[in-house]
């Protein structure tokens, strides 16, 4: 969470699986499953944390990521 001008802003990441994990190492498959991506073109909304960023970095050739900002208060 970030505070901008007195408002709490949640940063989220919209992640879409754009390439299949067939023929990829098991570690990459586990990362995709850990993010909730099991099918092609599936999209998930995850918190923007260093752990999630690291997971995206490991499978960046299989996913598309964009930042989404949402206001809480």
N, C-alpha and C positions, 0 to 999 in steps of 0.2 A: 504494500500500500504506500502511496505517495500522497503528501499533502500539498495542494496547490491552491493558494489564496483562500485558506480556511476550509477547503473541501477535501474530503478523502477520495482519492482516485485509485481504483483498482486497475492495474495493468494486467491484461490477459493476452495470451497468444492463441491465435486461430491457426491450427495445424491441420493440413490436409495431406493424406497419403496419395501421391501421384504416380508412383511406380511400384510394381509388385516386389515382394520380398522373395519370390521364387529364385533359388540359386544363390541366395545371399547367406553369409555366415549366420550361425545360430545366435550369436551375440546380438546382431542387428535385428533379428526377428524378435528376440526378447525385449529389446528396447522399444520396438514398435508396439508390441503387445502391452508393455508397461505404460505406454502413453494412451492406450485404448484404441489403437489403430489396428484393426484386423482385416479390413477389406479395402480394396482400391476405391479412391474418391471419398472415403469416410473423413469427416471433419470433426475435430474435438476442440474444445475451448479449455485451456489450461492456464493456471497462474504463471506469471512471469517470474520464475525463480532461477538462480544459477544452476540448480540441478536439472531443470527442464531444458534450459539453454544448452547444457552439456549433452543431454540426450539428443536434442535436435542437431547439434554439431556432428554427432556420430553417424546420423542417418540423413544428413542434409541432401544427399543425392536421391533420396526416396520420398521426401516430403516438401511441401510448400508451406511457408510460415509468414503470417502477417500479424502485426501488433494491433490490439483492440483496446481502447480505453473506455472504461465505464465509471460513472459517478455513483458514489454511495450515499453521500449526505449533502 
